[in-house]
Amino acid sequence: MAEALSSAALDALGDSTRRAIVELLAVGPASVQSIADRLPISRPAVSRHLRLLKQAALVIDEPVGAQRVYRLRADGMNAIRAYFEGLWGEAATRFRLAVENLDESSSR
């Protein structure tokens, strides 16, 4: 499940506007109007981006009065973090092995 979650999340974050929305929500929950007020796009456009982020399991929403308030979804963000940590871990291991091989070659 985590692989599918991170794949969908990465696809959703391929758009700069959706990344900007995630950055805004990292500060705290916000309504569609509040997000639209901070971005150079319309409220309906923000709603469409939020719908895609919600489908990718990166945000959740809840009704607060007449508004819907969005916030980051912890498990979606954790899937993204785990994906990059996995990539970095593999790269770091390959780098360490390359350095060790260089050390062995130079000491001969």
C-alpha positions in Angstrom: 0.0 0.0 0.0 2.8 2.4 0.8 4.3 2.1 -2.7 1.0 3.0 -4.3 0.5 5.8 -1.9 3.9 7.3 -2.6 3.6 6.9 -6.3 0.2 8.7 -6.4 1.6 11.3 -4.1 4.7 11.9 -6.2 2.5 12.2 -9.3 0.4 14.8 -7.6 3.4 16.8 -6.5 4.6 16.9 -10.1 2.7 20.2 -10.4 4.1 23.4 -9.0 0.8 24.7 -7.9 0.0 21.6 -5.9 3.5 21.8 -4.3 2.7 25.4 -3.3 -0.6 24.3 -1.8 1.2 21.6 0.2 3.7 24.2 1.4 0.9 26.5 2.5 -0.8 23.6 4.4 2.5 22.7 6.0 2.1 25.9 8.0 -1.4 24.8 9.1 -4.9 24.0 8.0 -6.6 26.4 5.6 -9.8 26.9 3.7 -10.1 26.9 -0.1 -10.6 30.6 -0.1 -7.6 31.2 2.2 -5.4 29.2 -0.1 -6.8 31.0 -3.2 -6.1 34.4 -1.6 -2.4 33.4 -1.3 -1.9 32.0 -4.9 -2.3 33.6 -8.3 -5.1 31.1 -9.3 -8.9 31.1 -8.9 -10.8 29.4 -6.1 -12.2 26.8 -8.5 -8.7 26.0 -9.6 -7.6 25.6 -6.0 -10.5 23.2 -5.5 -9.4 21.1 -8.4 -5.8 20.9 -7.2 -7.0 20.0 -3.7 -9.2 17.3 -5.1 -6.2 15.7 -6.8 -4.1 16.1 -3.6 -6.9 14.4 -1.7 -7.1 11.5 -4.2 -3.4 11.1 -3.7 -3.9 10.9 0.0 -1.8 14.0 0.8 -4.6 16.1 2.3 -7.8 15.6 4.1 -10.7 18.0 4.6 -13.4 18.6 7.1 -16.4 20.9 7.3 -16.0 23.9 9.5 -19.2 25.9 9.3 -19.9 26.7 5.7 -16.3 26.0 4.6 -14.1 23.0 4.0 -10.8 23.2 5.8 -7.9 21.2 4.4 -4.8 20.0 6.2 -1.9 17.7 5.3 -2.5 14.0 5.8 0.3 12.5 7.9 0.4 9.1 6.3 0.6 10.6 2.8 3.4 12.9 3.8 5.2 10.0 5.6 5.0 7.9 2.4 6.7 10.7 0.5 9.4 11.0 3.2 9.9 7.2 3.3 10.3 7.2 -0.5 13.1 9.8 -0.5 14.7 8.3 2.6 14.8 4.9 0.7 16.4 6.5 -2.3 18.9 8.4 -0.2 19.8 5.3 1.8 20.5 3.3 -1.4 22.6 6.2 -2.8 24.5 6.6 0.4 25.3 2.8 0.4 26.5 2.9 -3.2 28.6 5.9 -2.4 30.1 4.3 0.7 30.9 1.1 -1.4 32.5 3.2 -4.1 34.7 5.0 -1.6 35.7 1.8 0.0 36.6 0.3 -3.4 38.7 3.4 -4.1 40.5 3.1 -0.8 41.3 -0.5 -1.5 42.5 0.3 -5.0 44.8 3.1 -3.8 46.3 1.1 -1.0 47.6 -1.7 -3.4 
